[in-house]
Amino acid sequence: MQYTWLVWSLILLVVWLIVYIFLKSKESKKEMFIVSLWTSLLGLTEPIYVPAYWNPPSLFNLAQTTGFDIESLIFTFAIGGLAVVIYEAIFKSRHQMMTEKEKHLPRHKYHIWALVSAPLIFSILYLATNLNPIYSTIIALIGGGLFTWYCRPDLKTKMIVSAFIFLFLYFLYFLVLIILYPGYVEIVWNLPALSGILIFGVPLEELLFALGVGFLWSSFYEHWKWQKLK
């Protein structure tokens, strides 16, 4: 099982590459790549989750010796890009800049706060509570998504649809891990510190994480760039 985490991450990277190749819009490809680069930095937070949430055998045993690992960078790179364009890959849409009048609507005065709300929520929960970091992450993703929804209600359809599409695809992706490596979840995830609820072998926390990623991350590029979908 030494290379399971690496193989699993590379499978997701292959899916990322396939989606990227088949995207017809250059803007969507740019969106996917830029968001993936920024999301990959979240892989550097792995020491927060090891071993509190899980403790995966990693390449060169990096996770066990340093808390960091290469696989997390690959994984976060892939999920960020997929979450942000999955809606556009399925439904026809194009980007359009918001007008100056639209940018100055009252709700947009919270633009910056909405963008940074997720990391702020996570930081507060992580520092001020004893919650397992995965729960702080889930709450931060959903909370950040709700702040974005308030600021950019025009993106709500993409956010909701993306959340459930990404959840479904992530669930199928996780089932691949269970089929290829039976018992891996029970060995690697810190189930006694979690709810212990497994849905077809998939930890409930993983599914809530996927739902949150799809909900928040799908809107990040348009929100940041003051763009809307047509």
C-alpha positions in Angstrom: 0.0 0.0 0.0 3.0 2.2 -0.1 2.1 3.8 -3.4 -1.7 3.7 -3.1 -2.0 7.5 -2.4 0.3 8.2 -5.3 -1.6 6.0 -7.7 -4.9 7.4 -6.5 -3.7 11.0 -7.0 -2.3 10.3 -10.5 -5.7 8.8 -11.5 -7.3 12.0 -10.7 -4.6 13.9 -12.6 -5.4 11.8 -15.6 -9.1 12.7 -15.3 -8.0 16.4 -15.0 -6.0 16.1 -18.2 -8.8 14.4 -20.2 -11.3 17.1 -19.2 -8.7 19.9 -20.0 -8.1 18.4 -23.5 -11.8 18.2 -24.3 -12.7 21.7 -23.1 -13.6 23.7 -26.1 -13.3 27.2 -24.6 -9.8 28.7 -24.2 -11.2 30.8 -21.3 -12.3 27.6 -19.5 -8.9 26.0 -20.0 -7.2 29.1 -18.6 -9.7 29.1 -15.7 -9.0 25.4 -15.0 -5.2 25.7 -15.1 -5.0 28.9 -13.0 -7.4 27.7 -10.3 -5.5 24.3 -10.2 -2.2 26.1 -9.6 -3.6 28.1 -6.7 -5.5 25.1 -5.3 -2.3 23.0 -5.3 -0.9 25.3 -2.6 -3.6 23.8 -0.3 -1.6 20.6 -0.5 0.9 22.3 1.8 -1.6 22.2 4.6 -1.3 18.4 4.8 0.4 18.5 8.2 -2.9 19.8 9.7 -4.6 16.5 8.7 -1.9 14.0 9.4 -2.5 12.1 11.6 -5.6 13.8 13.0 -7.7 12.9 10.0 -5.7 10.3 8.2 -2.2 8.9 7.9 -1.5 7.6 4.3 1.7 5.9 3.4 3.4 8.3 1.0 6.3 8.5 -1.5 9.6 8.5 0.4 7.5 8.3 3.7 7.3 12.1 3.6 3.8 12.3 5.2 5.0 10.2 8.2 8.4 12.0 8.6 7.5 15.6 7.7 3.6 15.8 7.4 4.0 17.0 3.9 3.8 14.8 0.8 4.0 15.1 -3.0 0.7 13.3 -3.5 -1.3 16.1 -1.8 0.0 18.7 -4.3 -1.1 16.5 -7.2 -4.5 15.8 -5.6 -5.3 19.4 -4.7 -4.1 20.6 -8.2 -6.5 18.1 -9.8 -9.6 18.7 -7.6 -9.4 22.5 -7.9 -9.4 22.5 -11.7 -12.1 19.9 -12.0 -14.4 21.6 -9.5 -14.2 24.9 -11.1 -15.0 23.8 -14.7 -17.1 20.7 -14.3 -20.3 22.8 -14.9 -18.8 24.4 -18.0 -17.6 21.1 -19.4 -21.2 19.8 -19.3 -23.3 22.9 -20.1 -22.7 25.4 -22.8 -21.5 28.7 -21.2 -19.2 31.5 -21.8 -17.7 34.3 -19.6 -18.6 37.9 -19.7 -17.2 40.8 -17.7 -19.5 42.5 -15.3 -20.4 46.1 -16.0 -19.2 48.9 -13.7 -22.8 49.4 -12.6 -23.0 45.7 -11.6 -19.7 45.8 -9.7 -21.0 48.7 -7.6 -24.2 47.0 -6.4 -24.5 47.2 -2.6 -23.8 43.5 -2.0 -20.5 43.7 -3.8 -18.9 45.8 -1.1 -18.3 42.5 0.6 -16.4 41.2 -2.4 -13.0 40.7 -0.7 -14.6 39.4 2.5 -16.5 36.8 0.6 -13.3 35.7 -1.2 -11.3 35.2 2.0 -14.3 34.0 4.1 -13.4 30.3 3.8 -9.8 30.5 5.1 -10.9 32.9 7.8 -13.7 30.5 9.0 -11.2 27.6 8.9 -8.6 29.5 10.8 -11.0 30.5 13.6 -12.4 27.0 14.0 -9.0 25.4 13.9 -7.5 27.7 16.5 -10.5 28.2 18.8 -12.1 24.7 18.8 -11.2 21.0 19.2 -12.9 20.0 16.0 -11.2 17.6 13.8 -9.7 19.7 11.0 -11.8 17.9 8.3 -15.0 19.3 10.0 -13.4 22.8 10.2 -12.7 22.4 6.5 -16.2 21.3 5.5 -17.8 24.2 7.5 -15.4 26.7 6.0 -16.2 25.4 2.4 -19.9 25.6 2.9 -19.7 28.9 4.8 -17.5 30.4 2.2 -19.9 29.2 -0.5 -22.8 30.9 1.3 -20.9 34.2 1.6 -20.2 33.9 -2.2 -23.8 33.2 -2.9 -24.8 36.4 -1.1 -22.3 38.4 -3.0 -22.8 36.7 -6.3 -26.3 35.3 -6.5 -26.0 35.1 -10.3 -23.6 32.1 -9.8 -25.9 30.1 -7.6 -27.0 27.7 -10.3 -23.4 26.9 -11.2 -22.5 26.5 -7.5 -25.4 24.1 -6.6 -25.2 22.0 -9.8 -21.4 21.8 -9.6 -21.6 20.7 -5.9 -23.7 17.7 -6.7 -21.9 16.8 -9.9 -18.6 16.9 -8.2 -19.9 14.9 -5.3 -21.2 12.2 -7.6 -17.9 12.0 -9.6 -15.8 12.1 -6.4 -17.9 9.3 -5.0 -17.2 7.2 -8.1 -13.6 8.1 -7.9 -13.4 7.0 -4.3 -15.0 3.7 -5.1 -12.1 3.0 -7.4 -9.8 3.2 -4.4 -11.9 0.8 -2.4 -12.1 -1.7 -5.2 -8.4 -1.6 -6.0 -7.3 -1.5 -2.3 -9.8 -3.2 0.0 -9.3 -2.3 3.6 -7.3 0.8 2.8 -9.9 3.2 4.3 -10.0 1.3 7.6 -6.1 1.3 7.8 -5.4 4.9 6.8 -8.4 7.1 7.9 -8.6 7.9 11.6 -12.2 6.6 11.9 -12.4 6.6 15.7 -11.9 10.4 15.6 -14.6 10.8 12.9 -18.3 9.9 12.6 -17.4 6.4 11.6 -20.2 6.5 9.0 -19.2 4.7 5.7 -21.3 4.9 2.6 -20.4 1.9 0.5 -17.1 2.1 2.2 -16.6 5.8 1.7 -16.2 8.0 4.8 -19.1 10.5 5.1 -16.5 13.2 5.7 -15.0 12.7 2.3 -18.4 13.1 0.6 -19.1 16.3 2.6 -15.7 17.6 1.7 -16.4 16.9 -2.0 -19.8 18.7 -1.8 -18.1 21.7 -0.2 -15.4 21.9 -2.8 -17.8 21.7 -5.6 -20.0 24.4 -4.0 -17.4 26.9 -3.2 -14.6 26.3 -5.8 -16.9 26.3 -8.8 -17.6 30.0 -8.3 -14.1 31.2 -7.3 -12.7 32.2 -10.7 -15.8 34.2 -11.8 -16.0 35.8 -8.4 -12.4 36.8 -8.3 -12.3 38.0 -11.9 -15.6 39.9 -11.8 -17.0 37.7 -14.5 -20.4 36.2 -15.1 -21.6 33.2 -17.1 -23.8 33.5 -20.2 
